[in-house]
Amino acid sequence: MPKHGKKYLEAQNQVDLTKLYMPEEALALAKEVSFTKFDETVEVHTRLGIDPRHSDQQVRTTVLLPHGLGKEIRILAFVEGEAVQIARDAGVDIIADDEIIARIEKEGWVEFDAAIAVPSMMRKIGRLGRVLGRRGLMPSPKSGTVVQPDDIPRVVEEARAGRVAYRNDKTANVHVPIGKVSFDVDRLVGNMAAFMDSLRRSRPAASKGAFVRRCVVTTTMGPAIRVDPNVALAMEFTEE
């Protein structure tokens, strides 16, 4: 079991480990007990009632957080031909040429936050799945990151506005960032509601019983704060 420092233990002592908090209450507490000098990321972790061994019980989609993530997003584009100039005009930070593709494959280089691709490039980057897939960076039609050239500006705009791709891991957990500790509680609640609404709509038909079995709010370095999973899943998201 990992050992925690004094500040972490002091923060944890302010959390009732036996209580299921309301979402707004949990997010306010996460902000209150944050003890680091940097602006921590606020995260939501959910345990789903799915069997990830079955292909018909996978959760993989995207959500556009209405209040963004509070960070600058570095975007890489796998493009060729006329799509190169379209990507540059759209403000893409990195155009992935053969050298960069080789660097990702051989060195595991992933100094970017989002990746998009045009369909014709998938033949070149399919082998990058081992590196990018583990980090949720592999372009995929299911996540809306393999697009036609004309759609590149829209996808880039959405990525910078707070578009997050997520999927369940092999233990049926989903992990999603929803903002920064510096956000006010209302912005965090709005982003969490958007995520929970997206998660609710992505429930596989083959999933049985309770869909969200556990929900936790935490920060990068902070303690876990348990949220009532039924209340979290019922959060209402209203587009502003």
C-alpha positions as CSV (number, residue, x, y, z in Angstrom):
1,M,0.0,0.0,0.0
2,P,1.5,3.4,-1.0
3,K,2.5,5.8,1.7
4,H,1.0,9.2,1.7
5,G,2.5,12.5,2.9
6,K,1.3,14.6,5.7
7,K,-0.6,17.1,3.5
8,Y,-2.4,14.3,1.8
9,L,-3.4,12.7,5.1
10,E,-4.6,16.1,6.4
11,A,-6.8,16.4,3.3
12,Q,-8.1,12.9,3.6
13,N,-9.1,13.5,7.2
14,Q,-11.5,16.2,5.9
15,V,-13.3,13.6,3.8
16,D,-15.9,11.2,5.3
17,L,-14.9,7.9,3.7
18,T,-18.2,6.3,4.7
19,K,-20.4,9.0,3.0
20,L,-21.8,9.2,-0.5
21,Y,-21.6,12.9,-1.3
22,M,-23.9,14.9,-3.7
23,P,-21.9,15.9,-6.8
24,E,-21.8,19.6,-6.0
25,E,-20.8,18.9,-2.4
26,A,-18.1,16.5,-3.6
27,L,-16.6,19.0,-6.1
28,A,-16.7,21.8,-3.5
29,L,-14.8,19.6,-1.1
30,A,-12.3,18.6,-3.7
31,K,-11.5,22.2,-4.2
32,E,-11.3,22.9,-0.5
33,V,-8.9,20.1,0.4
34,S,-6.5,20.7,-2.6
35,F,-3.1,21.4,-1.1
36,T,-0.7,21.6,-4.1
37,K,0.9,24.8,-5.4
38,F,-0.1,24.0,-9.0
39,D,-3.6,24.1,-10.5
40,E,-4.6,20.5,-10.2
41,T,-6.9,18.7,-12.6
42,V,-10.3,17.6,-11.3
43,E,-11.2,14.1,-12.4
44,V,-14.3,11.9,-12.3
45,H,-13.8,8.1,-12.1
46,T,-16.6,5.7,-12.6
47,R,-16.9,1.9,-12.2
48,L,-19.4,0.6,-14.7
49,G,-21.7,-2.4,-14.6
50,I,-20.4,-3.9,-17.8
51,D,-18.3,-6.9,-18.7
52,P,-15.4,-5.4,-20.7
53,R,-14.4,-8.8,-22.0
54,H,-17.4,-8.6,-24.4
55,S,-17.3,-6.5,-27.5
56,D,-21.0,-5.5,-27.1
57,Q,-20.4,-4.0,-23.7
58,Q,-17.8,-1.5,-24.6
59,V,-18.2,2.2,-23.8
60,R,-16.3,4.5,-26.2
61,T,-17.4,8.0,-27.1
62,T,-16.6,11.7,-26.7
63,V,-18.1,14.6,-24.7
64,L,-17.8,18.3,-25.3
65,L,-17.3,19.9,-21.9
66,P,-19.2,23.2,-21.9
67,H,-16.6,25.0,-19.7
68,G,-13.5,23.5,-21.3
69,L,-10.6,21.8,-19.5
70,G,-8.7,24.9,-18.4
71,K,-5.5,24.0,-20.3
72,E,-4.0,24.6,-23.7
73,I,-4.4,21.7,-26.0
74,R,-1.6,20.6,-28.3
75,I,-3.1,19.0,-31.4
76,L,-1.3,16.7,-33.8
77,A,-2.7,15.9,-37.3
78,F,-1.9,12.9,-39.4
79,V,-2.7,14.5,-42.8
80,E,-1.4,14.5,-46.4
81,G,-2.1,16.3,-49.6
82,E,-4.5,19.3,-49.5
83,A,-5.4,18.4,-45.9
84,V,-2.0,19.6,-44.7
85,Q,-2.8,23.2,-45.5
86,I,-6.3,22.9,-44.1
87,A,-4.8,21.6,-40.9
88,R,-2.3,24.4,-40.7
89,D,-5.0,27.0,-41.4
90,A,-7.2,25.4,-38.6
91,G,-4.4,26.0,-36.1
92,V,-3.0,22.4,-35.7
93,D,0.2,22.5,-33.7
94,I,2.0,19.5,-35.2
95,I,1.8,18.1,-38.7
96,A,2.9,14.5,-38.4
97,D,5.3,13.6,-41.2
98,D,7.1,10.3,-41.6
99,E,9.8,11.3,-39.2
100,I,7.3,12.1,-36.4
101,I,5.4,8.8,-37.1
102,A,8.6,6.9,-36.8
103,R,9.5,8.8,-33.6
104,I,6.1,7.9,-32.1
105,E,6.5,4.2,-33.0
106,K,10.2,3.8,-32.0
107,E,10.5,6.2,-29.1
108,G,7.0,6.4,-27.7
109,W,6.9,10.2,-28.3
110,V,3.5,11.6,-27.3
111,E,4.0,15.3,-26.5
112,F,0.6,16.3,-27.6
113,D,-2.9,16.2,-26.1
114,A,-5.1,15.2,-29.1
115,A,-4.6,13.6,-32.5
116,I,-6.7,13.7,-35.6
117,A,-6.3,12.0,-39.0
118,V,-7.7,11.8,-42.4
119,P,-8.8,8.3,-43.6
120,S,-6.0,8.0,-46.1
121,M,-3.4,8.2,-43.4
122,M,-4.8,5.2,-41.4
123,R,-2.7,2.9,-43.5
124,K,0.4,4.6,-42.2
125,I,-0.5,4.9,-38.6
126,G,-2.3,1.7,-37.8
127,R,0.9,0.4,-36.2
128,L,0.9,3.2,-33.7
129,G,-2.0,1.8,-31.8
130,R,0.3,0.2,-29.2
131,V,1.7,3.6,-28.3
132,L,-1.3,5.9,-28.8
133,G,-4.0,3.5,-27.8
134,R,-2.8,3.2,-24.2
135,R,-3.0,7.0,-23.9
136,G,-6.3,7.5,-25.6
137,L,-4.6,9.3,-28.5
138,M,-5.2,6.9,-31.4
139,P,-7.4,8.5,-34.0
140,S,-10.6,6.5,-34.5
141,P,-13.9,7.0,-36.4
142,K,-15.7,6.0,-33.2
143,S,-14.2,8.9,-31.3
144,G,-14.8,11.3,-34.2
145,T,-11.1,11.9,-34.8
146,V,-10.8,10.3,-38.2
147,V,-12.4,12.9,-40.5
148,Q,-12.5,14.2,-44.0
149,P,-10.3,17.2,-44.7
150,D,-13.3,19.6,-44.7
151,D,-14.1,18.6,-41.1
152,I,-10.7,19.3,-39.7
153,P,-11.4,22.9,-38.6
154,R,-14.5,21.8,-36.7
155,V,-12.7,19.0,-34.9
156,V,-9.8,21.3,-34.0
157,E,-12.2,23.9,-32.6
158,E,-14.0,21.3,-30.5
159,A,-10.8,19.9,-29.2
160,R,-9.7,23.3,-28.0
161,A,-13.1,24.0,-26.5
162,G,-13.0,20.9,-24.3
163,R,-13.8,17.8,-26.3
164,V,-12.7,14.7,-24.4
165,A,-12.6,11.2,-25.7
166,Y,-13.1,8.4,-23.2
167,R,-13.5,4.6,-23.1
168,N,-13.7,1.9,-20.4
169,D,-10.5,0.1,-19.4
170,K,-10.2,-3.6,-18.9
171,T,-11.5,-3.3,-15.3
172,A,-14.7,-1.5,-16.5
173,N,-13.6,1.9,-15.2
174,V,-13.8,5.2,-17.0
175,H,-11.6,8.1,-16.1
176,V,-12.4,11.7,-17.3
177,P,-10.9,15.1,-16.5
178,I,-13.5,17.8,-16.0
179,G,-11.5,20.9,-15.3
180,K,-9.2,22.6,-12.9
181,V,-9.3,23.3,-9.2
182,S,-9.3,27.0,-10.1
183,F,-12.7,26.5,-11.7
184,D,-15.7,27.6,-9.7
185,V,-18.0,24.9,-8.5
186,D,-20.7,25.8,-11.0
187,R,-18.3,25.2,-13.9
188,L,-17.2,21.9,-12.5
189,V,-20.8,20.8,-11.9
190,G,-21.7,21.8,-15.5
191,N,-18.8,19.8,-16.9
192,M,-19.5,16.8,-14.7
193,A,-23.2,16.9,-15.8
194,A,-22.2,16.9,-19.4
195,F,-20.0,13.9,-18.9
196,M,-22.6,11.9,-16.9
197,D,-25.2,12.7,-19.6
198,S,-22.8,11.4,-22.3
199,L,-22.1,8.3,-20.2
200,R,-25.8,7.6,-19.7
201,R,-26.5,7.8,-23.4
202,S,-23.6,5.5,-24.2
203,R,-24.9,2.6,-22.1
204,P,-24.6,-0.6,-24.1
205,A,-27.8,-2.5,-24.6
206,A,-26.2,-5.6,-23.2
207,S,-25.4,-4.0,-19.9
208,K,-27.5,-5.4,-17.1
209,G,-28.3,-4.0,-13.6
210,A,-26.9,-0.8,-12.3
211,F,-24.9,0.9,-15.0
212,V,-22.7,3.2,-12.7
213,R,-21.8,1.2,-9.7
214,R,-19.2,3.6,-8.2
215,C,-18.4,7.2,-8.8
216,V,-15.5,9.1,-7.3
217,V,-14.3,12.7,-7.6
218,T,-10.7,13.6,-7.0
219,T,-7.9,15.9,-8.0
220,T,-4.4,15.1,-9.4
221,M,-2.9,14.7,-5.9
222,G,-5.9,14.7,-3.7
223,P,-8.0,12.0,-1.9
224,A,-10.9,10.2,-3.5
225,I,-14.4,11.6,-2.6
226,R,-17.2,9.1,-3.2
227,V,-20.3,10.4,-5.0
228,D,-23.7,8.8,-4.9
229,P,-23.7,7.0,-8.3
230,N,-27.4,7.2,-8.8
231,V,-27.5,10.9,-8.2
232,A,-24.5,11.4,-10.5
233,L,-26.0,9.4,-13.3
234,A,-29.2,11.4,-13.1
235,M,-27.4,14.8,-13.3
236,E,-29.2,17.0,-15.8
237,F,-27.1,18.7,-18.5
238,T,-28.5,21.9,-20.1
239,E,-26.7,23.3,-23.1
240,E,-25.9,27.0,-22.5
